Amino acid sequence: MGTLAANIFGSVLSTSLVASEYRIGSNYFTSPFGTVGSIRAAKIGFAGSLTTVSTFVAEVSGFMQRKTEHAYPYIITTLSISCALSAVVYGSIVKLT
């Protein structure tokens, strides 16, 4: 459950930072360097380290080796919740604000 929560939170955080960077604009020469740099640092550093792909793969591999029924539901749950919440967050930041 901890890895699931970390992956979902990290995905939503990364998506919100991507949307925030998009809102600033694609012309980074006119945007404040500190703002863009801080967004990118948080996106790559914090959200990137928060999403634990290696732990996710190790857990799924462990489920598969033990022949438990948890592997595929865990994969589907993690990916679907992360994608759905990230889409909602991105859409609300980019389109509604």
Phi and psi in radians as a Rosetta constraint file:
Dihedral C 1 N 2 CA 2 C 2 CIRCULARHARMONIC -1.146 0.35
Dihedral N 2 CA 2 C 2 N 3 CIRCULARHARMONIC -0.757 0.35
Dihedral C 2 N 3 CA 3 C 3 CIRCULARHARMONIC -1.159 0.35
Dihedral N 3 CA 3 C 3 N 4 CIRCULARHARMONIC -0.691 0.35
Dihedral C 3 N 4 CA 4 C 4 CIRCULARHARMONIC -1.046 0.35
Dihedral N 4 CA 4 C 4 N 5 CIRCULARHARMONIC -0.833 0.35
Dihedral C 4 N 5 CA 5 C 5 CIRCULARHARMONIC -1.124 0.35
Dihedral N 5 CA 5 C 5 N 6 CIRCULARHARMONIC -0.734 0.35
Dihedral C 5 N 6 CA 6 C 6 CIRCULARHARMONIC -1.123 0.35
Dihedral N 6 CA 6 C 6 N 7 CIRCULARHARMONIC -0.722 0.35
Dihedral C 6 N 7 CA 7 C 7 CIRCULARHARMONIC -1.177 0.35
Dihedral N 7 CA 7 C 7 N 8 CIRCULARHARMONIC -0.715 0.35
Dihedral C 7 N 8 CA 8 C 8 CIRCULARHARMONIC -1.157 0.35
Dihedral N 8 CA 8 C 8 N 9 CIRCULARHARMONIC -0.833 0.35
Dihedral C 8 N 9 CA 9 C 9 CIRCULARHARMONIC -1.095 0.35
Dihedral N 9 CA 9 C 9 N 10 CIRCULARHARMONIC -0.745 0.35
Dihedral C 9 N 10 CA 10 C 10 CIRCULARHARMONIC -1.121 0.35
Dihedral N 10 CA 10 C 10 N 11 CIRCULARHARMONIC -0.682 0.35
Dihedral C 10 N 11 CA 11 C 11 CIRCULARHARMONIC -1.142 0.35
Dihedral N 11 CA 11 C 11 N 12 CIRCULARHARMONIC -0.777 0.35
Dihedral C 11 N 12 CA 12 C 12 CIRCULARHARMONIC -1.156 0.35
Dihedral N 12 CA 12 C 12 N 13 CIRCULARHARMONIC -0.713 0.35
Dihedral C 12 N 13 CA 13 C 13 CIRCULARHARMONIC -1.112 0.35
Dihedral N 13 CA 13 C 13 N 14 CIRCULARHARMONIC -0.801 0.35
Dihedral C 13 N 14 CA 14 C 14 CIRCULARHARMONIC -1.074 0.35
Dihedral N 14 CA 14 C 14 N 15 CIRCULARHARMONIC -0.734 0.35
Dihedral C 14 N 15 CA 15 C 15 CIRCULARHARMONIC -1.140 0.35
Dihedral N 15 CA 15 C 15 N 16 CIRCULARHARMONIC -0.703 0.35
Dihedral C 15 N 16 CA 16 C 16 CIRCULARHARMONIC -1.165 0.35
Dihedral N 16 CA 16 C 16 N 17 CIRCULARHARMONIC -0.594 0.35
Dihedral C 16 N 17 CA 17 C 17 CIRCULARHARMONIC -1.244 0.35
Dihedral N 17 CA 17 C 17 N 18 CIRCULARHARMONIC -0.642 0.35
Dihedral C 17 N 18 CA 18 C 18 CIRCULARHARMONIC -1.109 0.35
Dihedral N 18 CA 18 C 18 N 19 CIRCULARHARMONIC -0.753 0.35
Dihedral C 18 N 19 CA 19 C 19 CIRCULARHARMONIC -1.148 0.35
Dihedral N 19 CA 19 C 19 N 20 CIRCULARHARMONIC -0.664 0.35
Dihedral C 19 N 20 CA 20 C 20 CIRCULARHARMONIC -1.138 0.35
Dihedral N 20 CA 20 C 20 N 21 CIRCULARHARMONIC -0.699 0.35
Dihedral C 20 N 21 CA 21 C 21 CIRCULARHARMONIC -1.142 0.35
Dihedral N 21 CA 21 C 21 N 22 CIRCULARHARMONIC -0.653 0.35
Dihedral C 21 N 22 CA 22 C 22 CIRCULARHARMONIC -1.109 0.35
Dihedral N 22 CA 22 C 22 N 23 CIRCULARHARMONIC -0.729 0.35
Dihedral C 22 N 23 CA 23 C 23 CIRCULARHARMONIC -1.113 0.35
Dihedral N 23 CA 23 C 23 N 24 CIRCULARHARMONIC -0.567 0.35
Dihedral C 23 N 24 CA 24 C 24 CIRCULARHARMONIC -1.125 0.35
Dihedral N 24 CA 24 C 24 N 25 CIRCULARHARMONIC -0.647 0.35
Dihedral C 24 N 25 CA 25 C 25 CIRCULARHARMONIC 2.159 0.35
Dihedral N 25 CA 25 C 25 N 26 CIRCULARHARMONIC 2.761 0.35
Dihedral C 25 N 26 CA 26 C 26 CIRCULARHARMONIC -1.469 0.35
Dihedral N 26 CA 26 C 26 N 27 CIRCULARHARMONIC -0.178 0.35
Dihedral C 26 N 27 CA 27 C 27 CIRCULARHARMONIC -1.592 0.35
Dihedral N 27 CA 27 C 27 N 28 CIRCULARHARMONIC 1.630 0.35
Dihedral C 27 N 28 CA 28 C 28 CIRCULARHARMONIC -1.286 0.35
Dihedral N 28 CA 28 C 28 N 29 CIRCULARHARMONIC -0.226 0.35
Dihedral C 28 N 29 CA 29 C 29 CIRCULARHARMONIC -1.305 0.35
Dihedral N 29 CA 29 C 29 N 30 CIRCULARHARMONIC -0.466 0.35
Dihedral C 29 N 30 CA 30 C 30 CIRCULARHARMONIC -1.693 0.35
Dihedral N 30 CA 30 C 30 N 31 CIRCULARHARMONIC -0.251 0.35
Dihedral C 30 N 31 CA 31 C 31 CIRCULARHARMONIC -1.440 0.35
Dihedral N 31 CA 31 C 31 N 32 CIRCULARHARMONIC 2.612 0.35
Dihedral C 31 N 32 CA 32 C 32 CIRCULARHARMONIC -1.093 0.35
Dihedral N 32 CA 32 C 32 N 33 CIRCULARHARMONIC 2.287 0.35
Dihedral C 32 N 33 CA 33 C 33 CIRCULARHARMONIC -1.093 0.35
Dihedral N 33 CA 33 C 33 N 34 CIRCULARHARMONIC -0.672 0.35
Dihedral C 33 N 34 CA 34 C 34 CIRCULARHARMONIC -1.098 0.35
Dihedral N 34 CA 34 C 34 N 35 CIRCULARHARMONIC -0.662 0.35
Dihedral C 34 N 35 CA 35 C 35 CIRCULARHARMONIC -1.189 0.35
Dihedral N 35 CA 35 C 35 N 36 CIRCULARHARMONIC -0.891 0.35
Dihedral C 35 N 36 CA 36 C 36 CIRCULARHARMONIC -1.131 0.35
Dihedral N 36 CA 36 C 36 N 37 CIRCULARHARMONIC -0.730 0.35
Dihedral C 36 N 37 CA 37 C 37 CIRCULARHARMONIC -1.110 0.35
Dihedral N 37 CA 37 C 37 N 38 CIRCULARHARMONIC -0.698 0.35
Dihedral C 37 N 38 CA 38 C 38 CIRCULARHARMONIC -1.171 0.35
Dihedral N 38 CA 38 C 38 N 39 CIRCULARHARMONIC -0.709 0.35
Dihedral C 38 N 39 CA 39 C 39 CIRCULARHARMONIC -1.113 0.35
Dihedral N 39 CA 39 C 39 N 40 CIRCULARHARMONIC -0.790 0.35
Dihedral C 39 N 40 CA 40 C 40 CIRCULARHARMONIC -1.159 0.35
Dihedral N 40 CA 40 C 40 N 41 CIRCULARHARMONIC -0.668 0.35
Dihedral C 40 N 41 CA 41 C 41 CIRCULARHARMONIC -1.126 0.35
Dihedral N 41 CA 41 C 41 N 42 CIRCULARHARMONIC -0.747 0.35
Dihedral C 41 N 42 CA 42 C 42 CIRCULARHARMONIC -1.169 0.35
Dihedral N 42 CA 42 C 42 N 43 CIRCULARHARMONIC -0.674 0.35
Dihedral C 42 N 43 CA 43 C 43 CIRCULARHARMONIC -1.168 0.35
Dihedral N 43 CA 43 C 43 N 44 CIRCULARHARMONIC -0.846 0.35
Dihedral C 43 N 44 CA 44 C 44 CIRCULARHARMONIC -1.396 0.35
Dihedral N 44 CA 44 C 44 N 45 CIRCULARHARMONIC -0.794 0.35
Dihedral C 44 N 45 CA 45 C 45 CIRCULARHARMONIC -1.344 0.35
Dihedral N 45 CA 45 C 45 N 46 CIRCULARHARMONIC -1.042 0.35
Dihedral C 45 N 46 CA 46 C 46 CIRCULARHARMONIC -1.334 0.35
Dihedral N 46 CA 46 C 46 N 47 CIRCULARHARMONIC -0.956 0.35
Dihedral C 46 N 47 CA 47 C 47 CIRCULARHARMONIC -1.183 0.35
Dihedral N 47 CA 47 C 47 N 48 CIRCULARHARMONIC -0.588 0.35
Dihedral C 47 N 48 CA 48 C 48 CIRCULARHARMONIC -1.165 0.35
Dihedral N 48 CA 48 C 48 N 49 CIRCULARHARMONIC -0.677 0.35
Dihedral C 48 N 49 CA 49 C 49 CIRCULARHARMONIC -1.393 0.35
Dihedral N 49 CA 49 C 49 N 50 CIRCULARHARMONIC -0.399 0.35
Dihedral C 49 N 50 CA 50 C 50 CIRCULARHARMONIC -1.271 0.35
Dihedral N 50 CA 50 C 50 N 51 CIRCULARHARMONIC -0.664 0.35
Dihedral C 50 N 51 CA 51 C 51 CIRCULARHARMONIC -1.343 0.35
Dihedral N 51 CA 51 C 51 N 52 CIRCULARHARMONIC 2.029 0.35
Dihedral C 51 N 52 CA 52 C 52 CIRCULARHARMONIC -1.803 0.35
Dihedral N 52 CA 52 C 52 N 53 CIRCULARHARMONIC 1.406 0.35
Dihedral C 52 N 53 CA 53 C 53 CIRCULARHARMONIC -1.155 0.35
Dihedral N 53 CA 53 C 53 N 54 CIRCULARHARMONIC -0.720 0.35
Dihedral C 53 N 54 CA 54 C 54 CIRCULARHARMONIC -1.122 0.35
Dihedral N 54 CA 54 C 54 N 55 CIRCULARHARMONIC -0.686 0.35
Dihedral C 54 N 55 CA 55 C 55 CIRCULARHARMONIC -1.190 0.35
Dihedral N 55 CA 55 C 55 N 56 CIRCULARHARMONIC -0.691 0.35
Dihedral C 55 N 56 CA 56 C 56 CIRCULARHARMONIC -1.039 0.35
Dihedral N 56 CA 56 C 56 N 57 CIRCULARHARMONIC -0.817 0.35
Dihedral C 56 N 57 CA 57 C 57 CIRCULARHARMONIC -1.138 0.35
Dihedral N 57 CA 57 C 57 N 58 CIRCULARHARMONIC -0.694 0.35
Dihedral C 57 N 58 CA 58 C 58 CIRCULARHARMONIC -1.130 0.35
Dihedral N 58 CA 58 C 58 N 59 CIRCULARHARMONIC -0.713 0.35
Dihedral C 58 N 59 CA 59 C 59 CIRCULARHARMONIC -1.152 0.35
Dihedral N 59 CA 59 C 59 N 60 CIRCULARHARMONIC -0.781 0.35
Dihedral C 59 N 60 CA 60 C 60 CIRCULARHARMONIC -1.111 0.35
Dihedral N 60 CA 60 C 60 N 61 CIRCULARHARMONIC -0.724 0.35
Dihedral C 60 N 61 CA 61 C 61 CIRCULARHARMONIC -1.081 0.35
Dihedral N 61 CA 61 C 61 N 62 CIRCULARHARMONIC -0.711 0.35
Dihedral C 61 N 62 CA 62 C 62 CIRCULARHARMONIC -1.104 0.35
Dihedral N 62 CA 62 C 62 N 63 CIRCULARHARMONIC -0.732 0.35
Dihedral C 62 N 63 CA 63 C 63 CIRCULARHARMONIC -1.055 0.35
Dihedral N 63 CA 63 C 63 N 64 CIRCULARHARMONIC -0.739 0.35
Dihedral C 63 N 64 CA 64 C 64 CIRCULARHARMONIC -1.190 0.35
Dihedral N 64 CA 64 C 64 N 65 CIRCULARHARMONIC -0.718 0.35
Dihedral C 64 N 65 CA 65 C 65 CIRCULARHARMONIC -1.180 0.35
Dihedral N 65 CA 65 C 65 N 66 CIRCULARHARMONIC -0.602 0.35
Dihedral C 65 N 66 CA 66 C 66 CIRCULARHARMONIC -1.450 0.35
Dihedral N 66 CA 66 C 66 N 67 CIRCULARHARMONIC -0.035 0.35
Dihedral C 66 N 67 CA 67 C 67 CIRCULARHARMONIC 1.000 0.35
Dihedral N 67 CA 67 C 67 N 68 CIRCULARHARMONIC 0.674 0.35
Dihedral C 67 N 68 CA 68 C 68 CIRCULARHARMONIC -1.498 0.35
Dihedral N 68 CA 68 C 68 N 69 CIRCULARHARMONIC 2.915 0.35
Dihedral C 68 N 69 CA 69 C 69 CIRCULARHARMONIC -1.598 0.35
Dihedral N 69 CA 69 C 69 N 70 CIRCULARHARMONIC 0.182 0.35
Dihedral C 69 N 70 CA 70 C 70 CIRCULARHARMONIC -1.569 0.35
Dihedral N 70 CA 70 C 70 N 71 CIRCULARHARMONIC -0.262 0.35
Dihedral C 70 N 71 CA 71 C 71 CIRCULARHARMONIC -1.109 0.35
Dihedral N 71 CA 71 C 71 N 72 CIRCULARHARMONIC -1.011 0.35
Dihedral C 71 N 72 CA 72 C 72 CIRCULARHARMONIC -1.195 0.35
Dihedral N 72 CA 72 C 72 N 73 CIRCULARHARMONIC -0.729 0.35
Dihedral C 72 N 73 CA 73 C 73 CIRCULARHARMONIC -1.070 0.35
Dihedral N 73 CA 73 C 73 N 74 CIRCULARHARMONIC -0.621 0.35
Dihedral C 73 N 74 CA 74 C 74 CIRCULARHARMONIC -1.148 0.35
Dihedral N 74 CA 74 C 74 N 75 CIRCULARHARMONIC -0.759 0.35
Dihedral C 74 N 75 CA 75 C 75 CIRCULARHARMONIC -1.096 0.35
Dihedral N 75 CA 75 C 75 N 76 CIRCULARHARMONIC -0.858 0.35
Dihedral C 75 N 76 CA 76 C 76 CIRCULARHARMONIC -1.112 0.35
Dihedral N 76 CA 76 C 76 N 77 CIRCULARHARMONIC -0.748 0.35
Dihedral C 76 N 77 CA 77 C 77 CIRCULARHARMONIC -1.099 0.35
Dihedral N 77 CA 77 C 77 N 78 CIRCULARHARMONIC -0.834 0.35
Dihedral C 77 N 78 CA 78 C 78 CIRCULARHARMONIC -1.057 0.35
Dihedral N 78 CA 78 C 78 N 79 CIRCULARHARMONIC -0.866 0.35
Dihedral C 78 N 79 CA 79 C 79 CIRCULARHARMONIC -1.206 0.35
Dihedral N 79 CA 79 C 79 N 80 CIRCULARHARMONIC -0.732 0.35
Dihedral C 79 N 80 CA 80 C 80 CIRCULARHARMONIC -1.217 0.35
Dihedral N 80 CA 80 C 80 N 81 CIRCULARHARMONIC -0.758 0.35
Dihedral C 80 N 81 CA 81 C 81 CIRCULARHARMONIC -1.146 0.35
Dihedral N 81 CA 81 C 81 N 82 CIRCULARHARMONIC -0.761 0.35
Dihedral C 81 N 82 CA 82 C 82 CIRCULARHARMONIC -1.068 0.35
Dihedral N 82 CA 82 C 82 N 83 CIRCULARHARMONIC -0.802 0.35
Dihedral C 82 N 83 CA 83 C 83 CIRCULARHARMONIC -1.164 0.35
Dihedral N 83 CA 83 C 83 N 84 CIRCULARHARMONIC -0.763 0.35
Dihedral C 83 N 84 CA 84 C 84 CIRCULARHARMONIC -1.139 0.35
Dihedral N 84 CA 84 C 84 N 85 CIRCULARHARMONIC -0.852 0.35
Dihedral C 84 N 85 CA 85 C 85 CIRCULARHARMONIC -1.133 0.35
Dihedral N 85 CA 85 C 85 N 86 CIRCULARHARMONIC -0.679 0.35
Dihedral C 85 N 86 CA 86 C 86 CIRCULARHARMONIC -1.124 0.35
Dihedral N 86 CA 86 C 86 N 87 CIRCULARHARMONIC -0.681 0.35
Dihedral C 86 N 87 CA 87 C 87 CIRCULARHARMONIC -1.128 0.35
Dihedral N 87 CA 87 C 87 N 88 CIRCULARHARMONIC -0.729 0.35
Dihedral C 87 N 88 CA 88 C 88 CIRCULARHARMONIC -1.126 0.35
Dihedral N 88 CA 88 C 88 N 89 CIRCULARHARMONIC -0.785 0.35
Dihedral C 88 N 89 CA 89 C 89 CIRCULARHARMONIC -1.121 0.35
Dihedral N 89 CA 89 C 89 N 90 CIRCULARHARMONIC -0.813 0.35
Dihedral C 89 N 90 CA 90 C 90 CIRCULARHARMONIC -1.063 0.35
Dihedral N 90 CA 90 C 90 N 91 CIRCULARHARMONIC -0.818 0.35
Dihedral C 90 N 91 CA 91 C 91 CIRCULARHARMONIC -1.087 0.35
Dihedral N 91 CA 91 C 91 N 92 CIRCULARHARMONIC -0.683 0.35
Dihedral C 91 N 92 CA 92 C 92 CIRCULARHARMONIC -1.232 0.35
Dihedral N 92 CA 92 C 92 N 93 CIRCULARHARMONIC -0.584 0.35
Dihedral C 92 N 93 CA 93 C 93 CIRCULARHARMONIC -1.338 0.35
Dihedral N 93 CA 93 C 93 N 94 CIRCULARHARMONIC -0.791 0.35
Dihedral C 93 N 94 CA 94 C 94 CIRCULARHARMONIC -1.352 0.35
Dihedral N 94 CA 94 C 94 N 95 CIRCULARHARMONIC -0.763 0.35
Dihedral C 94 N 95 CA 95 C 95 CIRCULARHARMONIC -1.653 0.35
Dihedral N 95 CA 95 C 95 N 96 CIRCULARHARMONIC -0.614 0.35
Dihedral C 95 N 96 CA 96 C 96 CIRCULARHARMONIC -1.620 0.35
Dihedral N 96 CA 96 C 96 N 97 CIRCULARHARMONIC -0.271 0.35
